[in-house]
Amino acid sequence: MKSRESCSWLPFYIKHHKIMNIVITRFTSSDEQFFLKLYSEHAQQNLPFLPHEQLDKIVEMQYLAQLSYYNNQWPDAITYLVQAEHLEIGKIILSKYQSGLHIIDVVIGEKYRNKGFGRKLLTLVEQRALDIGCTKLTLSVATNNRAKKLYDYLGYKVTSQNETHTAMQKQLVKS
């Protein structure tokens, strides 16, 4: 994803914002190891039977493949580091289009899940999207991902679905 300097031309994107103990800052190369660690947490849950050395290699290859895919699909997307109380807790990747904002990827570290950080992060994204004139947020979530319950709770509606993924959208309204 783009670095801090290369995306400064996008007026919407969050430079540094804090709300409800969540701080979002643009990705820098020093965040890369943390992002790989986040990806690794997920892979370890799905591939617990592999020896550690093999798992590390597979995880790194998959992570790099995911980054390559995101860069090809959404070349103008921006990656953010998510922090709470000065701790790195997650990341979010966003891409602006016409009148909306697409959430490409959002990850909260395992030990910070179910503590309200995902809800707070998405609330912040909704506020910022409204500030720049976006009228909707879109995302795609794996059908078996427990985050889908959060999106339902926050008012996202299913727009399409297949065996593996559910596309969702939320209309934004200024209050």
N, C-alpha and C positions, 0 to 999 in steps of 0.2 A: 504494500500500500504506500501511498505518498508520504513523504516526510513533512514535517512542520513547514519548512521553508517553501517547498514546491507547491503548496496548495493555498498560499496566503491570498490568492486572488479570489477565492470563493467567499463572498461576503457572509453567507449564512453560517458557515461553520464555526463551531465553538472554539474560541481561542483559549479560554480558561473560564470555567463556570462552576459555581458551587451552589448546591441547593440540598437541603435536608441531609447534610453530612456526606453528600456525594460530590466529588470533584472530577471533572472531565477535562483532560488535556490532550492535545494532539500527540499522536504517536511520534516517538523518536527512535533512532536505532538502538538506544539503550534499553528500550522496552521489549525488544525482540525475544530475549531469553525468557521473560515472564510470559509472553504470549505462547511460546513453545511449551512452557510448563503447563499453561491452561489447556492447550490441546492435548498434551500428554496425559493429564488427569482423566480426560474423557476416554482416551484410547485404552488406558489401563483398566478401566471399568469394562470395556467391551472385549478386550483381549487378555484376560488375566492368566491364561494358560501358557503364554509365550515366555521364554526366558528373557530376563531383563535386557541383555545385550541386543537380542533380536528386536525386542519391542522398541527400544530406543531408536534403532535404525529405521524401523518401519514408521514410527511416529514422525520422525524428522522428514522422511520422504513424503508421507501423507500431508504433513503441514505445509511443506514447500509446494506440493501439487495444489493444495487448497488456495494458497496465496496466488499462485500463477493463474488459477481459474478466476478468482475474484478480480485480479488485475485485468484479465482479458475481458471479462463480462462487464465490469464497472470501472473503466480506466480513471474516472474522476472521483472515485470514492475516497473517503478519508477515514482513517483508523484512529480511534481514541483510546487512551488508557483511562480506566475508571478506578478511582481511589475513594476510600472512606477512612477517615481518621488517620491519614497519612500512610495507609496500607494499600498496596495494589490488590484490587479485588476482581478486576475483569477488564473486558474490552468491548467496544462496539464499533461497527463499520457502517457508515452511512453514505448514501448517494442521493443527491437531489436530482429530480427530473421535473419537467413542466411544472405542475402545480402540487407536486408531492415529494415525499421523502421516503426512500426505500431503506429499510433496515436489512442490510446484507447479512450481518452476523452480530450476535450479541452473546457474550459468555460471561457468566459470573462464576468465580472459583467455587469449587465444591463446598468448602467450609464456610462460605458466605451466603450460600443459597438458603432460601426459606427464612430470611431475616428481613425481607422488605427492600433489599437493595435493587433487585430487578424492577420492582414496581416503581421505586423512586427514580431510577435511571430512565425508564420509559416515560414517566411523567415529565421529567426534564426535557427529554427529546420532543415530546408533544408541545411543550411550551415554546421551545426554540423554533420548532417547525411553524407554529402559528405566528411567531414574531417575524418570520421572513416571508409570510404569505402563503405557506403551504396549506392545502385544504384536506390532505389525506396522508396517512402513513400506510405503507405496504410492507409485507414480509412474507417469507415462506418458512415453514417449520416442519421438521420431520414429524410424521403422523404419530409416532410413538414417543415424542419428546414431551416430558412433563411440563415444559414451559407453555405449551398450548393452553393449559388451564389458566395461566396468568394472562395470556392474551385474551382469552374469553372473558375473564373477570374485568379486564380493562376496556372492554367494549369492541374489540376487533371482531369482524365478521368474516366468515369463510366465503371466499370468492370462487375457489375451485379446489379440487382434491383428487389425488390419485393414490395408488397403493403406498407410496413412500412419503409424499409431502402434501401439506395443506397450505394453500395461498390464502392470506388474510389481509384485510384492509380495515382501517379506521378512519371515518370521516371526522375531521377536526372542526370544532366550532369555538369561536372566541366567546368567553364567558363574560 
